[in-house]
Amino acid sequence: MLSRTGGYNRSMPVFDEKQEELEHYETMMGVPRGRLAVTMDTITDAMALVGQHGVYCQSQRWPGKPVMDIQIIMKSLADAKELIQSVMEELKKNSSNNS
């Protein structure tokens, strides 16, 4: 969300909760790629939690597989990670071409 001054709204809780990670990755990779890296870590954490839940919520139709909603959530998270990674690669290419 952009503020009236054009910068990002730093009052969002995620900026407080992830402050150290954001500072670390933004310093290493620049602001856009650093924020995307933290986003990737957050999605990876969510995938691990959903995966653990999937162990306990097994499909009766397909033993050994998680229930369908967990499969769909995992696929959506994996797709999101792939898209974010492609954006990070494009940003890296663009920054290499501009230097």
C-alpha positions as CSV (number, residue, x, y, z in Angstrom):
1,M,0.0,0.0,0.0
2,L,1.5,3.3,-1.0
3,S,1.3,6.3,1.3
4,R,0.6,9.9,0.3
5,T,4.4,10.5,0.2
6,G,4.8,7.6,-2.4
7,G,6.6,5.3,0.0
8,Y,5.4,2.0,1.4
9,N,3.2,2.1,4.5
10,R,5.7,1.1,7.1
11,S,3.0,0.9,9.8
12,M,1.9,-2.5,8.4
13,P,2.6,-5.2,11.1
14,V,4.6,-7.4,8.8
15,F,7.3,-4.7,8.6
16,D,7.6,-4.8,12.4
17,E,7.4,-8.6,12.7
18,K,10.0,-9.2,9.9
19,Q,12.2,-6.1,10.5
20,E,15.5,-8.0,11.0
21,E,15.0,-10.3,8.1
22,L,13.9,-7.5,5.8
23,E,16.9,-5.3,6.8
24,H,19.2,-8.3,6.2
25,Y,17.9,-9.2,2.8
26,E,17.2,-5.7,1.6
27,T,20.9,-4.8,2.4
28,M,22.1,-7.9,0.5
29,M,19.8,-7.8,-2.5
30,G,18.1,-4.4,-2.6
31,V,14.7,-3.5,-1.4
32,P,12.4,-5.3,-4.0
33,R,14.4,-8.5,-4.2
34,G,15.0,-8.5,-0.4
35,R,11.3,-8.2,0.3
36,L,10.6,-11.0,-2.2
37,A,13.2,-13.2,-0.4
38,V,11.4,-12.6,2.9
39,T,8.1,-13.4,1.2
40,M,9.6,-16.7,-0.1
41,D,10.7,-17.6,3.4
42,T,7.3,-16.9,4.7
43,I,5.6,-19.0,2.1
44,T,8.1,-21.8,2.7
45,D,7.2,-21.7,6.4
46,A,3.5,-21.8,5.6
47,M,4.1,-24.8,3.3
48,A,5.9,-26.6,6.1
49,L,2.9,-26.0,8.5
50,V,0.4,-27.1,5.9
51,G,2.5,-30.1,5.1
52,Q,2.5,-31.1,8.8
53,H,-1.3,-30.7,8.9
54,G,-1.5,-32.9,5.8
55,V,0.1,-35.7,7.7
56,Y,-2.8,-35.8,10.1
57,C,-5.6,-35.1,7.6
58,Q,-5.3,-38.0,5.3
59,S,-7.7,-38.7,2.4
60,Q,-10.0,-41.6,2.9
61,R,-10.2,-42.0,-0.8
62,W,-6.5,-42.0,-1.4
63,P,-4.6,-43.3,1.7
64,G,-1.2,-41.7,2.2
65,K,-2.3,-38.4,0.5
66,P,-3.5,-35.4,2.3
67,V,-7.2,-34.3,1.9
68,M,-8.0,-32.4,-1.3
69,D,-8.1,-28.9,0.3
70,I,-4.6,-29.3,1.7
71,Q,-3.4,-30.5,-1.7
72,I,-4.9,-27.4,-3.3
73,I,-3.3,-25.1,-0.7
74,M,0.1,-26.7,-1.2
75,K,-0.1,-26.3,-4.9
76,S,-1.2,-22.7,-4.6
77,L,1.7,-22.0,-2.3
78,A,4.2,-23.8,-4.6
79,D,2.8,-21.8,-7.6
80,A,3.2,-18.5,-5.6
81,K,6.8,-19.4,-4.8
82,E,7.5,-20.1,-8.5
83,L,6.1,-16.8,-9.6
84,I,8.0,-14.9,-6.9
85,Q,11.2,-16.6,-7.9
86,S,10.6,-15.6,-11.5
87,V,10.1,-12.0,-10.5
88,M,13.4,-12.1,-8.5
89,E,15.2,-13.4,-11.5
90,E,13.8,-10.7,-13.7
91,L,14.8,-8.0,-11.2
92,K,18.3,-9.5,-11.0
93,K,18.6,-9.5,-14.8
94,N,17.3,-5.9,-15.1
95,S,19.7,-4.7,-12.4
96,S,22.6,-6.4,-14.2
97,N,21.7,-4.9,-17.5
98,N,21.4,-1.4,-15.9
99,S,24.8,-1.4,-14.3
